[in-house]
Amino acid sequence: MPLKVAVQMDPLEGINIEGDTTFLMMETAQARGHSLFVYTPDRLSLEEGRVTARGRPVEIRRAKGDHATFGDYQRLDLEEVDVVLLRQDPPFDMAYITSTHLLDVVHPKTLVVNNPTEVRNAPEKLFVTGFPGVQPPTLITSDVEAIYDFRARQGDIVLKPLYGGGGSGVARLLADDPNLDALLELHAMIGREPVIAQKFIPAVVKGDKRILLVDGEPVGAVNRVPNAGQIRSNLRVGGRAEAVELTARDLELCAIIGPELKRRGLLFVGIDVIGEFLTEINVTSPTGAQQLKHFTGIDATEKLWERIEAIRAG
C-alpha cells in the first residue's frame, strides 16, 4: 500500500547523497512506491489543534548535483500523511524540543519515526545512563569541582557537550592537562547545559562502532576509525568507515537496550560502542546506513520500511 511520507529535515539541497542516511531512507521509500514531501522544522505550525508544514513534494534520484525535483510549495496538514520521518540533525536544543511537542499532536495517528515523545525523553548521552553496567565511568554536571574530582579519580577523560552531535566540541584531556578550566569556560559561553565527562577508552584508536537497530533488533555495524592522532571518529569530522562484525559483547549490549527501544517506539536507532562500552544511544537522526550498505550489502532502511509498512497496515 503506497504511503504518503513527510520528511522533517535540514535542507535537502545541501546533503551529501553518497553518505546521508536520510537520503537513503527517502530513496528506499520512493522505490517501494511511497510519495515524498519534504520540509524544514522552521516551517511547522500549530493552529487550533492542527499541525501543518509548509514544504514541497519531491522526487529524488542518485545524481550528484541534480538529486531532487521539487513541486510547488504547499501547506500540508500532517494528519493527512501516513508517516513523518523526524530527521533534522542536532543540536538538541529548545527548537528541536519544540518540534517534538508539535509532532506529538499528530502521533500516533500519523506515525512519527522516531516517536517524538521518546525522542524528547531520550537525549543520546542521558538515555544511556539508564542501563547500568554498559558505560565507561561517566559524569554529567556543571560543577567544576566535581569534574576536577572525576578527573583525579579517572585519569585521562573525554569532555563533551551534553546536547551536541556529530563529534562537535569533543576533547580529550590528559590527567595533568592545564586546559580544563579554559574548555569549561568555552562550554559555559555556548550554553547553560551541563557537560559530560567520561573516562578515556584507549580502544577508541581502533574505532568507534556504529550499530544500527530497527525496532530494537540489531541490523549491522560499521566501524568508524579516527585519523591518526585524533579521538573523534565521526564521519562528519574526518573519520573513515570500514567493515566490522558484531561481537558477542555487541549483541549483549543490544539485548540489554533493545526491549526498551521497542517499548518506546524508537524504530531507528544508532548506538556507539568503543571496546566493551556503550557510549551513546542516538535517536534523533542516526547515521551510518549508507556506509553499512556499502560495506556489507545490508540495507537498514529496507528493514525500517518493512517495519513501518507493517505498523501502518495494522
C-alpha positions as CSV (number, residue, x, y, z in Angstrom):
1,M,0.0,0.0,0.0
2,P,1.6,3.3,-1.1
3,L,2.2,5.7,1.9
4,K,2.3,9.4,2.0
5,V,5.6,10.3,3.7
6,A,6.6,13.7,5.0
7,V,10.3,14.2,5.9
8,Q,11.3,16.8,8.5
9,M,15.0,17.5,7.8
10,D,17.7,20.1,7.2
11,P,17.6,21.4,3.6
12,L,17.6,18.6,1.1
13,E,19.5,20.6,-1.4
14,G,22.7,20.6,0.7
15,I,23.0,17.0,1.7
16,N,25.7,14.5,0.6
17,I,23.8,11.9,-1.3
18,E,26.6,9.4,-1.1
19,G,26.7,9.4,2.7
20,D,23.4,10.8,4.1
21,T,21.1,8.2,5.8
22,T,18.0,10.3,5.3
23,F,18.6,10.4,1.6
24,L,18.8,6.6,1.6
25,M,15.6,6.4,3.7
26,M,13.8,8.6,1.1
27,E,15.3,6.7,-1.9
28,T,14.1,3.4,-0.4
29,A,10.7,4.7,0.3
30,Q,10.3,6.0,-3.2
31,A,11.5,2.7,-4.7
32,R,8.8,1.0,-2.6
33,G,6.1,3.2,-4.1
34,H,5.7,5.8,-1.4
35,S,5.3,9.5,-2.2
36,L,7.6,12.1,-0.5
37,F,7.1,15.6,0.9
38,V,9.9,17.5,2.5
39,Y,10.0,20.4,4.8
40,T,12.4,22.1,7.3
41,P,11.5,22.2,11.0
42,D,11.1,26.0,11.0
43,R,8.1,25.5,8.6
44,L,6.0,23.7,11.2
45,S,2.9,25.4,12.5
46,L,0.2,24.7,15.2
47,E,-3.1,26.4,14.9
48,E,-6.4,25.4,16.5
49,G,-5.1,21.9,17.3
50,R,-3.9,21.3,13.7
51,V,-0.2,20.8,12.8
52,T,0.8,21.8,9.3
53,A,4.1,22.1,7.5
54,R,4.9,24.3,4.5
55,G,7.1,22.3,2.1
56,R,7.2,20.7,-1.2
57,P,6.6,17.3,-2.8
58,V,9.8,15.8,-4.1
59,E,11.2,13.1,-6.3
60,I,14.8,12.1,-5.7
61,R,17.5,10.4,-7.7
62,R,21.1,9.4,-7.1
63,A,22.6,12.0,-9.4
64,K,25.2,14.3,-7.8
65,G,24.2,17.9,-8.1
66,D,20.8,17.0,-9.5
67,H,19.3,14.8,-6.8
68,A,15.9,16.3,-6.3
69,T,13.0,17.6,-8.4
70,F,10.6,19.7,-6.2
71,G,7.0,20.5,-6.7
72,D,5.4,23.8,-5.7
73,Y,5.4,24.9,-2.1
74,Q,2.2,24.0,-0.3
75,R,0.9,23.7,3.3
76,L,0.3,20.2,4.3
77,D,-1.9,19.0,7.3
78,L,0.3,16.3,8.9
79,E,-2.8,14.3,9.9
80,E,-3.3,13.7,6.2
81,V,0.0,11.8,5.8
82,D,0.8,8.3,6.9
83,V,4.4,8.8,8.1
84,V,6.6,11.7,9.3
85,L,10.3,11.0,9.4
86,L,11.8,13.2,12.1
87,R,15.3,13.6,10.7
88,Q,16.8,17.0,11.3
89,D,20.3,16.9,12.9
90,P,21.1,18.1,16.4
91,P,21.8,20.3,18.4
92,F,19.1,19.0,20.6
93,D,18.0,22.5,21.7
94,M,14.7,24.1,22.5
95,A,13.9,24.5,18.9
96,Y,14.3,20.7,18.5
97,I,12.3,20.0,21.6
98,T,9.5,22.3,20.5
99,S,9.2,20.4,17.2
100,T,8.7,17.2,19.1
101,H,5.9,18.8,21.1
102,L,4.2,19.8,17.8
103,L,4.6,16.4,16.3
104,D,3.1,14.9,19.5
105,V,-0.2,16.4,18.3
106,V,-0.4,14.1,15.3
107,H,1.4,10.9,16.6
108,P,0.4,8.1,16.5
109,K,-2.5,8.8,14.1
110,T,0.3,9.8,11.8
111,L,3.2,7.6,12.6
112,V,6.2,9.7,13.5
113,V,9.6,8.0,13.3
114,N,11.0,8.2,15.8
115,N,8.2,8.7,18.4
116,P,8.6,12.4,19.2
117,T,7.7,12.0,22.9
118,E,10.5,9.4,23.3
119,V,13.0,11.4,21.2
120,R,12.4,14.3,23.7
121,N,12.7,11.9,26.7
122,A,15.8,10.1,25.5
123,P,18.6,12.6,24.7
124,E,21.5,10.5,23.5
125,K,24.1,11.0,26.2
126,L,21.5,10.8,29.1
127,F,19.4,7.9,27.9
128,V,22.3,5.5,28.0
129,T,22.8,6.2,31.7
130,G,19.6,4.3,32.5
131,F,21.3,1.0,31.6
132,P,23.7,0.1,34.5
133,G,27.0,-1.5,33.5
134,V,27.1,-0.6,29.9
135,Q,29.0,2.7,30.0
136,P,32.6,3.7,30.9
137,P,32.8,5.8,34.1
138,T,30.7,8.8,33.3
139,L,29.8,12.1,35.0
140,I,27.2,14.7,33.9
141,T,27.4,18.0,35.7
142,S,28.0,21.8,35.6
143,D,30.0,21.6,38.9
144,V,33.6,22.4,38.1
145,E,34.9,20.9,41.4
146,A,33.0,17.6,40.6
147,I,34.7,17.5,37.2
148,Y,38.2,18.0,38.7
149,D,37.4,15.3,41.3
150,F,36.3,12.9,38.5
151,R,39.5,13.5,36.5
152,A,41.6,13.0,39.6
153,R,40.0,9.6,40.1
154,Q,39.8,8.5,36.4
155,G,42.9,10.0,34.9
156,D,42.6,10.8,31.2
157,I,39.0,11.9,30.3
158,V,36.9,13.0,27.4
159,L,34.8,16.1,27.7
160,K,31.7,16.6,25.5
161,P,28.7,19.0,25.2
162,L,25.7,17.2,26.6
163,Y,23.4,18.0,23.7
164,G,25.9,18.2,20.9
165,G,26.2,15.9,17.9
166,G,28.5,14.7,15.1
167,G,31.6,15.0,17.3
168,S,31.4,18.7,17.8
169,G,33.1,20.0,20.9
170,V,34.6,16.6,21.9
171,A,38.1,16.9,23.5
172,R,40.4,14.6,25.3
173,L,42.1,15.9,28.5
174,L,45.1,14.1,30.0
175,A,45.2,13.7,33.7
176,D,47.5,16.8,34.0
177,D,46.2,18.8,31.1
178,P,46.1,22.5,32.2
179,N,43.3,23.4,29.7
180,L,40.4,22.1,31.6
181,D,39.3,25.5,33.0
182,A,39.5,27.1,29.6
183,L,37.4,24.3,28.0
184,L,34.8,24.6,30.7
185,E,34.7,28.3,30.2
186,L,34.1,27.8,26.4
187,H,31.2,25.3,27.2
188,A,29.7,27.8,29.6
189,M,29.8,30.5,26.9
190,I,28.0,28.3,24.5
191,G,25.1,27.4,26.8
192,R,23.9,26.7,30.4
193,E,23.7,22.9,30.0
194,P,25.9,20.5,31.9
195,V,28.8,18.8,30.2
196,I,29.5,15.1,30.1
197,A,32.9,13.7,31.2
198,Q,33.9,10.1,30.5
199,K,36.9,8.1,31.3
200,F,39.1,7.9,28.2
201,I,38.9,4.5,26.5
202,P,42.2,3.7,24.7
203,A,40.4,1.3,22.4
204,V,39.0,4.3,20.5
205,V,42.1,4.3,18.3
206,K,40.8,1.1,16.8
207,G,37.5,2.7,16.1
208,D,34.0,3.7,17.4
209,K,31.5,1.1,16.2
210,R,28.1,2.3,15.0
211,I,25.5,-0.4,15.3
212,L,22.1,0.3,13.7
213,L,18.9,-1.2,15.3
214,V,15.4,-1.4,13.8
215,D,12.6,-1.8,16.3
216,G,15.1,-2.9,18.9
217,E,16.9,-5.5,16.8
218,P,20.5,-5.1,15.6
219,V,20.8,-5.0,11.8
220,G,24.5,-4.5,11.3
221,A,27.5,-2.3,12.1
222,V,30.3,-0.3,10.7
223,N,33.5,0.8,12.4
224,R,34.4,4.5,12.3
225,V,38.2,4.9,12.7
226,P,39.7,8.3,13.7
227,N,42.5,9.9,11.8
228,A,46.0,9.4,13.3
229,G,46.4,11.4,16.4
230,Q,42.7,12.1,16.7
231,I,40.0,10.7,19.1
232,R,36.9,11.8,17.1
233,S,35.8,9.1,14.7
234,N,32.6,10.7,13.5
235,L,32.4,10.6,9.7
236,R,31.4,14.3,9.7
237,V,34.8,15.2,11.2
238,G,37.1,13.0,9.1
239,G,36.7,9.5,10.5
240,R,36.8,6.7,7.9
241,A,34.3,3.8,7.8
242,E,35.3,0.2,7.5
243,A,33.6,-3.2,7.7
244,V,33.2,-4.8,11.1
245,E,31.4,-7.8,12.6
246,L,29.1,-7.8,15.6
247,T,30.9,-9.3,18.6
248,A,29.3,-11.2,21.4
249,R,29.5,-8.1,23.6
250,D,27.8,-6.0,20.9
251,L,24.9,-8.4,20.8
252,E,24.8,-8.4,24.6
253,L,24.5,-4.6,24.7
254,C,21.8,-4.7,22.0
255,A,19.9,-7.3,24.0
256,I,20.1,-5.1,27.1
257,I,18.7,-2.0,25.4
258,G,16.6,-3.5,22.6
259,P,13.4,-4.2,24.5
260,E,13.3,-0.6,25.9
261,L,13.8,0.8,22.4
262,K,10.9,-1.2,21.1
263,R,8.7,-0.3,24.1
264,R,9.3,3.4,23.4
265,G,8.6,3.3,19.7
266,L,12.2,4.2,18.8
267,L,12.2,2.4,15.4
268,F,15.5,3.5,14.0
269,V,18.4,3.9,16.4
270,G,22.2,4.0,16.2
271,I,24.4,3.1,19.1
272,D,28.1,3.8,19.6
273,V,30.3,1.2,21.0
274,I,34.0,1.6,21.9
275,G,35.7,-1.6,23.0
276,E,33.4,-3.2,25.6
277,F,31.4,0.0,26.3
278,L,28.3,1.6,25.0
279,T,28.8,5.4,24.9
280,E,25.7,6.8,23.2
281,I,22.2,5.8,22.1
282,N,21.4,8.0,19.1
283,V,17.7,8.5,18.5
284,T,17.4,12.0,16.8
285,S,18.8,11.3,13.3
286,P,21.1,8.3,13.4
287,T,23.5,7.9,10.6
288,G,25.6,5.1,9.1
289,A,23.0,3.3,6.9
290,Q,24.8,4.2,3.6
291,Q,28.2,3.0,4.9
292,L,26.6,-0.2,6.3
293,K,25.0,-0.9,2.9
294,H,28.3,-0.1,1.1
295,F,30.5,-2.5,3.2
296,T,28.0,-5.3,4.0
297,G,25.2,-5.1,1.5
298,I,22.8,-4.8,4.4
299,D,20.2,-2.1,3.9
300,A,18.9,-1.0,7.2
301,T,16.4,1.3,5.5
302,E,14.7,-1.6,3.8
303,K,14.2,-3.2,7.1
304,L,12.9,0.0,8.5
305,W,10.3,0.5,5.8
306,E,9.2,-3.1,6.1
307,R,8.5,-2.4,9.8
308,I,6.8,0.9,9.1
309,E,4.6,-0.7,6.4
310,A,3.6,-3.5,8.9
311,I,2.6,-0.9,11.5
312,R,0.6,1.1,9.1
313,A,-1.1,-2.0,7.8
314,G,-2.3,-2.7,11.4
